[in-house]
Amino acid sequence: MPSSMVHPSATALDVVNHSADHAGEITAVDDLQNNTTHDPQCFTYDSSRA
């Protein structure tokens, strides 16, 4: 379930996209900084979590 948030500022524009699994846990975040640089981050979760 991809989602986006746009946060304009006086100096730059950041666009943050995130993805989640069916349980709603965040699996990836990509931050487009200054409309030029991507900062991707991926997450995994233990299957033993309660």
C-alpha positions, 0 to 999 in steps of 0.5 A: 500500500504505497503512500506519499507525503509532500512537505514544501518548505522555503528552500527545498521540497522533500517527497517521502514515499513509503510501502507497508506489508499486509499487516501494516508494517513499514517495509520501505521508505524513500525520501526524495531530497531537494528534488534530486537525491533519493534516500531509500531505506528498507526494513524487515521484521523477525517472524518470531515477533509477538 
